[in-house]
Amino acid sequence: MNKTLHFAKTIDAPRQTVWNALIGKDSYEEWTAPFMEGSTFEGSWNTGDRIRFLAPDGSGMSSVIEVSRPYEFISIKHLGEVKDGVDDLDGELVRRWAPAYENYTLKESQGGTEFLVDLDVTPEFEQVMQEKWPLALDRLKAISERA
């Protein structure tokens, strides 16, 4: 059973700057490092696009961008796992949690941005997400504010 976690961070930068830091290849790799050093993505961030979120060993998540409204909102629908370079969208493990959503909302707030994250997790990943997301948001804030 998936549970939805919520995180928020106030960032002293305009929404466009935060958006660019969020999805830019180099900045993405920097802000997601708390989850796994060397994380990256393949694909693009437009509505309907397929995207893979990958660890250095090539494992990761196979997903689709369900909704992309630049500078406002992204909904990522995680469909399955990537193992040995192959997308697994219907394995036994995947069927227990997929689909799962990861949503990012950017709201204008006193000249800056309120960045909100809503994330579906399974019980076995809840603790690690509770630990890692605040670290990742601190990095996203730092990247956006120095831009």
Rosetta blueprint (number, residue, H / E / L):
1 M L
2 N L
3 K E
4 T E
5 L E
6 H E
7 F E
8 A E
9 K E
10 T E
11 I E
12 D L
13 A L
14 P L
15 R H
16 Q H
17 T H
18 V H
19 W H
20 N H
21 A H
22 L H
23 I H
24 G L
25 K H
26 D H
27 S H
28 Y H
29 E H
30 E H
31 W H
32 T L
33 A L
34 P L
35 F L
36 M L
37 E L
38 G L
39 S L
40 T E
41 F E
42 E E
43 G E
44 S L
45 W L
46 N L
47 T L
48 G L
49 D L
50 R E
51 I E
52 R E
53 F E
54 L E
55 A L
56 P L
57 D L
58 G L
59 S L
60 G E
61 M E
62 S E
63 S E
64 V E
65 I E
66 E E
67 V E
68 S E
69 R E
70 P L
71 Y L
72 E L
73 F E
74 I E
75 S E
76 I E
77 K E
78 H E
79 L E
80 G E
81 E E
82 V E
83 K E
84 D L
85 G L
86 V E
87 D E
88 D E
89 L L
90 D L
91 G L
92 E H
93 L H
94 V H
95 R H
96 R L
97 W L
98 A L
99 P L
100 A E
101 Y E
102 E E
103 N E
104 Y E
105 T E
106 L E
107 K E
108 E E
109 S E
110 Q L
111 G L
112 G E
113 T E
114 E E
115 F E
116 L E
117 V E
118 D E
119 L E
120 D E
121 V E
122 T L
123 P H
124 E H
125 F H
126 E H
127 Q H
128 V H
129 M H
130 Q H
131 E H
132 K H
133 W H
134 P H
135 L H
136 A H
137 L H
138 D H
139 R H
140 L H
141 K H
142 A H
143 I H
144 S H
145 E H
146 R H
147 A L
